Amino acid sequence: MAGAALQAIEDGTLLTLRVAPGASRDALGEFDEWRGALTVRVITPASSGRANRALLRLLERELRLEPGSAELLRGHLSRSKQVRLPLPYDEATNRLAGALC
């Protein structure tokens, strides 16, 4: 189901997220069907963009991306976010599925 949070775009894949900052641990969560987004928890509180940076680092680590390659496109001040992954759709789907197991 998490594939519904992914969308192929010209230069990679768009991942739709719902972020919970200030969590007890960093973790990729479950797919929220109602929001059409993957839930992600980060320890870092939402202050001065720190949670956004922690989110990108978490995604890069869990999806085995180059550091600094994931890009926050929308939702800089919101819990709902869209991140560009520098991967083709099929590869992003496979890596996300592997990370969620």
C-alpha positions as CSV (number, residue, x, y, z in Angstrom):
1,M,0.0,0.0,0.0
2,A,2.9,2.4,0.6
3,G,3.3,2.6,-3.2
4,A,0.3,4.9,-3.2
5,A,2.5,7.5,-1.4
6,L,4.9,7.4,-4.4
7,Q,4.5,9.2,-7.7
8,A,6.8,9.1,-10.7
9,I,8.1,12.6,-11.6
10,E,10.5,13.7,-14.3
11,D,13.7,13.6,-12.3
12,G,12.9,10.8,-9.7
13,T,10.0,9.9,-7.5
14,L,7.8,12.0,-5.3
15,L,7.1,10.6,-1.8
16,T,4.2,12.0,0.2
17,L,4.7,11.9,4.0
18,R,3.0,12.8,7.3
19,V,5.7,13.6,9.8
20,A,5.5,13.4,13.6
21,P,8.3,15.4,15.1
22,G,9.4,15.0,18.7
23,A,8.7,11.2,18.7
24,S,10.4,8.8,21.0
25,R,12.5,7.3,18.1
26,D,13.2,7.8,14.4
27,A,11.2,5.4,12.3
28,L,9.3,4.9,9.1
29,G,5.8,4.1,10.1
30,E,2.7,2.8,8.3
31,F,0.9,4.0,5.2
32,D,-2.0,6.3,6.1
33,E,-4.6,5.4,3.5
34,W,-6.9,8.3,4.3
35,R,-4.1,10.9,3.8
36,G,-2.4,8.9,1.0
37,A,0.9,9.3,2.9
38,L,3.6,7.4,4.7
39,T,3.8,8.2,8.4
40,V,7.3,9.0,9.6
41,R,8.5,9.7,13.2
42,V,11.6,11.7,14.0
43,I,13.0,12.4,17.5
44,T,14.0,16.0,16.6
45,P,11.4,18.6,17.5
46,A,10.0,20.9,14.9
47,S,12.2,24.0,15.4
48,S,14.1,26.0,12.9
49,G,13.9,23.3,10.2
50,R,15.7,20.7,12.4
51,A,13.0,18.1,12.0
52,N,13.0,18.6,8.2
53,R,16.8,17.9,8.2
54,A,16.3,14.9,10.4
55,L,13.6,13.6,8.1
56,L,15.8,13.8,5.1
57,R,18.7,12.1,6.9
58,L,16.4,9.3,8.0
59,L,15.0,8.7,4.5
60,E,18.5,8.8,3.0
61,R,19.7,6.2,5.5
62,E,16.7,3.9,5.3
63,L,16.4,4.0,1.5
64,R,20.2,3.8,1.0
65,L,20.5,7.1,-0.8
66,E,23.5,9.4,-1.2
67,P,23.7,11.9,1.7
68,G,22.1,15.2,0.6
69,S,20.3,13.6,-2.4
70,A,16.7,13.7,-1.0
71,E,15.0,17.1,-1.4
72,L,12.1,18.5,0.5
73,L,9.8,20.1,-2.2
74,R,6.6,20.9,-0.2
75,G,5.6,21.2,3.4
76,H,8.5,23.1,5.0
77,L,6.3,24.3,7.8
78,S,3.7,21.5,7.8
79,R,3.5,17.9,9.0
80,S,2.4,17.0,5.5
81,K,5.4,16.9,3.2
82,Q,6.5,15.9,-0.3
83,V,10.1,14.7,-0.8
84,R,11.8,14.1,-4.2
85,L,13.8,10.9,-4.2
86,P,16.5,10.6,-6.9
87,L,15.3,7.2,-7.9
88,P,13.1,5.8,-10.6
89,Y,9.7,4.9,-9.4
90,D,10.2,1.1,-9.4
91,E,13.5,1.3,-7.5
92,A,11.9,3.7,-5.0
93,T,9.0,1.3,-4.5
94,N,11.4,-1.6,-3.9
95,R,13.6,0.2,-1.5
96,L,10.6,1.6,0.5
97,A,9.1,-1.9,0.7
98,G,12.4,-3.3,2.0
99,A,12.7,-0.5,4.5
100,L,9.2,-1.1,5.9
101,C,9.8,-4.9,6.5
